[in-house]
């Protein structure tokens, strides 16, 4: 059996590495050439009125008119940090997870408009 010349021995790891690289590239190309079949599930679109039919909805125009006429109390239901960054001037911040606990703080005779964006 002949021995490899000494100058070829250092090339063996490089050649092996290139072989592995070529195999990896071939696997990647095969995977992208035949994409996986996926099933698409289309959820039923639910509107807020479907989920909360007892909650009366108003248009942005009506809310703006109520704000201009000062005929409603605006309650921002976002977290305190979001409220601090920006909110409707004069709005009250009651995060959505604390609304039930704070209902007593609101006057039931007021027109209360809640918002979260």
PyMOL commands that set and color helices and strands:
alter all, ss='L'
color gray80, all
select helices_A, chain A and resi 6-33+48-51+60-69+80-85+96-105
alter helices_A, ss='H'
color red, helices_A
select strands_A, chain A and resi 73-76+92-93+112-115
alter strands_A, ss='S'
color yellow, strands_A
deselect
rebuild
show_as cartoon
